[in-house]
Amino acid sequence: MIWEQTEGKVPHFVAGLGTGGTISGIGKFLKLKNSNIKIWGVDGYGSIFKKYHETGVFYEREIYPYITEGIGEDILPENVTFNIIDSLPK
């Protein structure tokens, strides 16, 4: 739907990470259509995704409380495809 509605003119896709299903699924589809599309994940302070994405290491002691429901995880759900995600800004 995103691809058709934009006539393939999608420079980037931004989504909250949550359990990773949306960003991984849509990101994979869009990258198959155009590998130059950037996929950006958004997550709350205290979530472990950013550090894990950058280092590949899970630090349990660096999990902090977060308020936003639906994003921010203290686990690594198996359905997050980190190689699809280009950036996890602070």
DSSP file (Angstrom, degrees, kcal/mol; ACC not computed):
  #  RESIDUE AA STRUCTURE BP1 BP2  ACC     N-H-->O    O-->H-N    N-H-->O    O-->H-N    TCO  KAPPA ALPHA  PHI   PSI    X-CA   Y-CA   Z-CA
    1    1 A M     >        0   0    0      0, 0.0     4,-2.8     0, 0.0     5,-0.2   0.000 360.0 360.0 360.0 -46.6    0.0    0.0    0.0
    2    2 A I  H  >  +     0   0    0      1,-0.2     4,-1.7     2,-0.2     6,-0.3   0.927 360.0  50.2 -60.8 -44.4    2.8    2.5    0.9
    3    3 A W  H  4>S+     0   0    0      1,-0.2     5,-2.4     2,-0.2     4,-0.3   0.927 114.9  42.1 -61.1 -47.0    4.6    1.6   -2.3
    4    4 A E  H >45S+     0   0    0      1,-0.2     3,-1.0     3,-0.2    -2,-0.2   0.913 112.4  53.0 -67.9 -43.4    1.6    2.0   -4.5
    5    5 A Q  H 3<5S+     0   0    0     -4,-2.8    -1,-0.2     1,-0.3    -2,-0.2   0.807 116.1  39.5 -64.8 -29.2    0.4    5.2   -2.8
    6    6 A T  T ><5S-     0   0    0     -4,-1.7     3,-1.6    -5,-0.2    -1,-0.3   0.387 107.4-124.2 -99.1   2.8    3.7    6.9   -3.2
    7    7 A E  T < 5S-     0   0    0     -3,-1.0    -3,-0.2    -4,-0.3    -4,-0.1   0.857  72.9 -55.6  54.6  37.3    4.3    5.5   -6.7
    8    8 A G  T 3 <S+     0   0    0     -5,-2.4     2,-1.1    -6,-0.3    -1,-0.3   0.556 107.2 127.2  76.9   8.6    7.6    4.0   -5.4
    9    9 A K    <   +     0   0    0     -3,-1.6    -1,-0.1    -6,-0.3    -2,-0.1  -0.486  26.8 138.9 -97.3  63.9    8.9    7.4   -4.3
   10   10 A V        +     0   0    0     -2,-1.1     3,-0.1     1,-0.1    28,-0.0  -0.921  24.7 175.7-110.3 108.2    9.7    6.3   -0.7
   11   11 A P        -     0   0    0      0, 0.0    27,-2.0     0, 0.0     2,-0.3   0.821  69.1  -7.9 -81.4 -29.6   13.0    7.7    0.5
   12   12 A H  E     -a   38   0A   0     25,-0.2     2,-0.4     2,-0.0    27,-0.2  -0.984  54.6-142.0-159.6 162.4   12.7    6.4    4.1
   13   13 A F  E     -a   39   0A   0     25,-2.4    27,-2.9    -2,-0.3     2,-0.4  -0.998  15.7-166.3-133.9 129.6   10.3    4.6    6.5
   14   14 A V  E     +a   40   0A   0     -2,-0.4     2,-0.3    25,-0.2    27,-0.2  -0.963  17.6 157.2-119.8 131.3   10.2    5.4   10.2
   15   15 A A  E     -a   41   0A   0     25,-2.0    27,-2.3    -2,-0.4     2,-0.1  -0.995  43.8-104.8-149.9 151.9    8.4    3.2   12.7
   16   16 A G  E     -a   42   0A   0     -2,-0.3     7,-0.3    25,-0.2    27,-0.2  -0.488  31.9-135.4 -68.8 148.2    8.4    2.5   16.4
   17   17 A L    >   +     0   0    0     25,-2.0     3,-3.2     1,-0.1     6,-0.3   0.948  45.9 147.8 -77.9 -48.8   10.1   -0.8   17.2
   18   18 A G  T 3  S-     0   0    0      1,-0.3    -1,-0.1    24,-0.3    54,-0.1  -0.290  89.4 -17.4  51.3-123.4    7.8   -2.4   19.7
   19   19 A T  T 3  S-     0   0    0     51,-0.1    -1,-0.3    57,-0.1    60,-0.3   0.475  95.9-116.1 -90.8  -2.2    8.1   -6.2   19.0
   20   20 A G  S <> S+     0   0    0     -3,-3.2     4,-2.1    -4,-0.1    61,-0.4   0.346  81.8 116.6  92.3  -6.8    9.6   -5.5   15.6
   21   21 A G  H  > S+     0   0    0      2,-0.2     4,-2.5     3,-0.2     5,-0.3   0.930  77.6  42.7 -63.3 -48.2    7.0   -7.0   13.3
   22   22 A T  H  > S+     0   0    0     -5,-0.2     4,-2.5     2,-0.2     5,-0.5   0.960 118.6  42.1 -65.7 -52.8    5.9   -3.8   11.5
   23   23 A I  H  > S+     0   0    0     -7,-0.3     4,-1.6    -6,-0.3     5,-0.2   0.879 118.4  46.6 -65.3 -36.7    9.4   -2.3   10.9
   24   24 A S  H  X S+     0   0    0     -4,-2.1     4,-2.1     3,-0.2    -1,-0.2   0.926 117.1  41.9 -71.3 -44.4   10.8   -5.7    9.9
   25   25 A G  H  X S+     0   0    0     -4,-2.5     4,-2.0    -5,-0.3    -2,-0.2   0.954 121.7  38.2 -68.5 -51.1    8.0   -6.7    7.6
   26   26 A I  H  X S+     0   0    0     -4,-2.5     4,-2.8    -5,-0.3     5,-0.2   0.910 116.7  53.4 -67.4 -41.5    7.5   -3.3    5.9
   27   27 A G  H  X S+     0   0    0     -4,-1.6     4,-2.6    -5,-0.5     5,-0.2   0.908 108.8  48.9 -59.5 -43.5   11.2   -2.6    5.9
   28   28 A K  H  X S+     0   0    0     -4,-2.1     4,-1.9     2,-0.2    -1,-0.2   0.930 112.6  48.1 -62.3 -46.2   12.0   -5.9    4.2
   29   29 A F  H  X S+     0   0    0     -4,-2.0     4,-1.5     1,-0.2    -2,-0.2   0.943 114.2  45.8 -59.4 -49.1    9.3   -5.3    1.5
   30   30 A L  H  X S+     0   0    0     -4,-2.8     4,-2.6     1,-0.2     7,-0.2   0.892 111.0  52.0 -64.8 -40.0   10.5   -1.8    0.8
   31   31 A K  H  < S+     0   0    0     -4,-2.6    -1,-0.2     1,-0.2    -2,-0.2   0.841 106.9  54.1 -66.0 -32.3   14.2   -2.8    0.7
   32   32 A L  H  < S+     0   0    0     -4,-1.9    -1,-0.2    -5,-0.2     3,-0.2   0.862 112.3  44.5 -66.7 -34.6   13.3   -5.5   -1.9
   33   33 A K  H  < S+     0   0    0     -4,-1.5     2,-0.3     1,-0.3    -2,-0.2   0.875 138.8   0.2 -74.8 -39.1   11.6   -2.8   -4.0
   34   34 A N    ><  -     0   0    0     -4,-2.6     3,-1.7    -5,-0.1    -1,-0.3  -0.825  58.9-158.8-155.9 107.9   14.5   -0.3   -3.6
   35   35 A S  T 3  S+     0   0    0     -2,-0.3    -4,-0.1     1,-0.3    -3,-0.1   0.607  89.8  67.8 -68.2 -10.5   17.6   -1.1   -1.6
   36   36 A N  T 3  S+     0   0    0      2,-0.1    -1,-0.3    -5,-0.1     2,-0.2   0.577  72.2 110.8 -84.6 -10.0   18.4    2.6   -1.1
   37   37 A I    <   -     0   0    0     -3,-1.7     2,-0.4    -7,-0.2   -25,-0.2  -0.456  66.9-134.2 -65.6 134.2   15.3    3.2    1.1
   38   38 A K  E     -a   12   0A   0    -27,-2.0   -25,-2.4    -2,-0.2     2,-0.6  -0.775  11.8-154.9 -94.3 134.1   16.4    4.0    4.6
   39   39 A I  E     -a   13   0A   0     -2,-0.4    47,-2.4    45,-0.3    48,-1.5  -0.946  12.6-170.6-111.1 118.7   14.6    2.2    7.5
   40   40 A W  E     -ab  14  87A   0    -27,-2.9   -25,-2.0    -2,-0.6     2,-0.4  -0.938   7.7-153.1-115.0 128.1   14.7    4.1   10.8
   41   41 A G  E     -a   15   0A   0     46,-2.8     2,-0.4    -2,-0.5   -25,-0.2  -0.783   4.7-155.8 -98.4 143.2   13.6    2.7   14.1
   42   42 A V  E     +a   16   0A   0    -27,-2.3   -25,-2.0    -2,-0.4     2,-0.3  -0.963  20.5 164.8-118.8 133.5   12.3    4.8   16.9
   43   43 A D        -     0   0    0     -2,-0.4     3,-0.1    46,-0.4     2,-0.1  -0.987  34.0-101.8-148.5 156.2   12.4    3.6   20.5
   44   44 A G    >   -     0   0    0     -2,-0.3     3,-2.0     1,-0.1    29,-0.2  -0.356  46.8 -87.5 -78.6 155.5   12.1    5.0   24.0
   45   45 A Y  T 3  S+     0   0    0      1,-0.3    -1,-0.1    -2,-0.1     3,-0.1  -0.382 116.2  35.0 -56.6 133.0   14.9    5.8   26.4
   46   46 A G  T 3  S+     0   0    0      1,-0.4    18,-0.9    16,-0.1    -1,-0.3   0.180  86.0 123.5 103.1 -16.3   15.7    2.7   28.4
   47   47 A S    <   -     0   0    0     -3,-2.0    -1,-0.4    16,-0.2     4,-0.3  -0.474  58.5-141.1 -75.8 151.8   15.0    0.2   25.6
   48   48 A I  S  > S+     0   0    0     25,-1.6     4,-2.1    27,-0.2     5,-0.2   0.504  79.3  91.1 -91.9  -5.0   17.8   -2.1   24.6
   49   49 A F  H  > S+     0   0    0     24,-0.2     4,-3.0     1,-0.2     5,-0.2   0.915  82.0  51.9 -60.5 -47.0   17.3   -2.0   20.9
   50   50 A K  H  > S+     0   0    0     -3,-0.2     4,-2.1     1,-0.2     5,-0.2   0.946 113.3  42.4 -58.7 -52.6   19.7    0.9   20.0
   51   51 A K  H  >>S+     0   0    0     -4,-0.3     4,-2.6     1,-0.2     5,-0.5   0.906 116.0  49.6 -62.7 -40.9   22.7   -0.5   21.8
   52   52 A Y  H  X5S+     0   0    0     -4,-2.1     4,-2.3     1,-0.2    -1,-0.2   0.909 109.7  51.8 -64.3 -41.2   22.1   -4.0   20.6
   53   53 A H  H  <5S+     0   0    0     -4,-3.0    -1,-0.2    -5,-0.2    -2,-0.2   0.889 117.1  39.4 -60.7 -40.1   21.7   -2.7   17.0
   54   54 A E  H  <5S+     0   0    0     -4,-2.1    -2,-0.2    -5,-0.2    -1,-0.2   0.827 134.5  16.6 -81.2 -33.2   25.0   -0.8   17.2
   55   55 A T  H  <5S-     0   0    0     -4,-2.6    -3,-0.2     2,-0.2    -2,-0.2   0.650  86.0-128.6-117.3 -21.4   27.1   -3.4   19.2
   56   56 A G  S  <<S+     0   0    0     -4,-2.3     2,-0.4    -5,-0.5    -4,-0.2   0.598  72.6 118.1  77.5  10.4   25.4   -6.7   19.0
   57   57 A V        -     0   0    0     -6,-0.5     2,-0.6     2,-0.0    -1,-0.3  -0.927  57.5-145.7-116.8 136.1   25.6   -6.9   22.8
   58   58 A F        -     0   0    0     -2,-0.4     2,-0.7    -3,-0.1    -9,-0.1  -0.888  13.6-169.2-101.2 113.9   22.7   -7.1   25.2
   59   59 A Y    >   -     0   0    0     -2,-0.6     3,-1.6     1,-0.2    -8,-0.1  -0.877   7.9-171.6-106.6 102.3   23.4   -5.3   28.5
   60   60 A E  G >  S+     0   0    0     -2,-0.7     3,-1.2     1,-0.3    -1,-0.2   0.822  85.0  61.4 -61.8 -31.0   20.8   -6.1   31.1
   61   61 A R  G 3  S+     0   0    0      1,-0.3    -1,-0.3     3,-0.0    -2,-0.0   0.591  96.3  61.8 -74.0  -8.3   22.2   -3.5   33.4
   62   62 A E  G <  S+     0   0    0     -3,-1.6     2,-0.6     2,-0.1    -1,-0.3   0.124  73.5 113.7-104.5  20.9   21.5   -0.7   30.9
   63   63 A I    <   -     0   0    0     -3,-1.2   -16,-0.2    11,-0.1    11,-0.1  -0.824  46.5-174.0 -90.9 126.1   17.7   -1.2   30.8
   64   64 A Y        -     0   0    0    -18,-0.9    -2,-0.1    -2,-0.6   -16,-0.0  -0.830  31.9 -89.4-118.9 157.0   15.9    1.8   32.2
   65   65 A P        -     0   0    0      0, 0.0     2,-0.3     0, 0.0   -18,-0.1  -0.341  43.8-168.2 -63.0 145.2   12.3    2.5   32.9
   66   66 A Y        -     0   0    0    -20,-0.1   -20,-0.1     1,-0.1   -22,-0.0  -0.966  19.3-157.0-135.7 154.1   10.2    3.9   30.1
   67   67 A I        +     0   0    0     -2,-0.3     2,-0.3   -22,-0.1    -1,-0.1   0.775  61.9  97.5-101.8 -32.9    6.8    5.4   30.0
   68   68 A T    >   -     0   0    0      1,-0.1     3,-0.6     2,-0.1     2,-0.2  -0.437  67.6-137.8 -68.8 121.8    5.6    5.1   26.4
   69   69 A E  T 3  S+     0   0    0     -2,-0.3     3,-0.1     1,-0.2    -1,-0.1  -0.540  81.8  26.3 -77.1 143.3    3.4    2.0   25.9
   70   70 A G  T 3  S+     0   0    0     -2,-0.2     2,-0.3     2,-0.2    -1,-0.2   0.124 114.4  61.5  94.5 -21.5    4.0   -0.1   22.8
   71   71 A I  S <  S+     0   0    0     -3,-0.6    -1,-0.1   -54,-0.1   -28,-0.1  -0.917  73.1  62.4-130.2 163.6    7.6    0.8   22.2
   72   72 A G        -     0   0    0     -2,-0.3     2,-0.3   -30,-0.2    -2,-0.2   0.623  59.2-161.8  88.5 112.8   10.6    0.2   24.4
   73   73 A E        -     0   0    0    -29,-0.2   -25,-1.6     1,-0.1   -24,-0.2  -0.928  27.7-161.5-128.5 151.5   11.5   -3.4   25.2
   74   74 A D  S    S+     0   0    0     -2,-0.3     2,-0.3   -27,-0.2    -1,-0.1   0.166  84.1  55.0-112.4  13.9   13.6   -5.0   27.9
   75   75 A I  S    S-     0   0    0      2,-0.0   -27,-0.2   -17,-0.0   -26,-0.1  -0.867  85.4-117.4-132.6 168.3   13.9   -8.2   25.8
   76   76 A L        -     0   0    0     -2,-0.3   -57,-0.1   -28,-0.0   -18,-0.0  -0.862  30.8-146.7-109.2  95.8   15.0   -8.9   22.2
   77   77 A P    >   -     0   0    0      0, 0.0     3,-1.5     0, 0.0    -4,-0.0  -0.346  14.0-129.5 -61.1 141.4   12.0  -10.3   20.4
   78   78 A E  T 3  S+     0   0    0      1,-0.3   -58,-0.1     3,-0.0   -59,-0.0   0.706 101.2  65.9 -67.1 -19.9   13.0  -12.8   17.7
   79   79 A N  T 3  S+     0   0    0    -60,-0.3     2,-0.6     2,-0.1    -1,-0.3   0.416  71.8 106.4 -88.2   5.1   11.0  -11.1   15.0
   80   80 A V    <   -     0   0    0     -3,-1.5     2,-1.1   -56,-0.1     3,-0.1  -0.750  58.3-156.8 -81.4 120.4   13.2   -8.0   14.9
   81   81 A T    >>  -     0   0    0     -2,-0.6     3,-1.8   -61,-0.4     4,-0.8  -0.776  11.5-176.3 -98.8  90.9   15.3   -8.1   11.8
   82   82 A F  T 34 S+     0   0    0     -2,-1.1     3,-0.5     1,-0.3    -1,-0.2   0.781  76.3  63.7 -63.5 -28.6   18.1   -5.8   12.8
   83   83 A N  T 34 S+     0   0    0      1,-0.2    -1,-0.3    -3,-0.1    -2,-0.0   0.641  99.3  55.9 -73.5 -10.3   19.9   -6.0    9.4
   84   84 A I  T <4 S+     0   0    0     -3,-1.8     2,-0.5   -46,-0.0   -45,-0.3   0.779  92.3  83.6 -81.7 -31.4   16.8   -4.3    7.8
   85   85 A I     <  -     0   0    0     -4,-0.8   -45,-0.2    -3,-0.5     3,-0.1  -0.626  55.8-173.9 -83.8 122.3   17.1   -1.3   10.2
   86   86 A D        +     0   0    0    -47,-2.4     2,-0.3    -2,-0.5   -46,-0.2   0.844  66.6   8.3 -82.8 -35.0   19.5    1.3    9.0
   87   87 A S  B     -b   40   0A   0    -48,-1.5   -46,-2.8     2,-0.0    -1,-0.3  -1.000  42.3-165.5-152.4 145.0   19.4    3.6   12.1
   88   88 A L        -     0   0    0     -2,-0.3   -46,-0.1   -48,-0.2   -34,-0.1  -0.774  30.5-159.0-125.5  83.5   18.1    3.8   15.6
   89   89 A P              0   0    0      0, 0.0   -46,-0.4     0, 0.0   -39,-0.1  -0.168 360.0 360.0 -61.7 157.8   18.5    7.5   16.5
   90   90 A K              0   0    0    -48,-0.1   -45,-0.1   -40,-0.0   -48,-0.1   0.468 360.0 360.0 -71.2 360.0   18.5    8.6   20.1
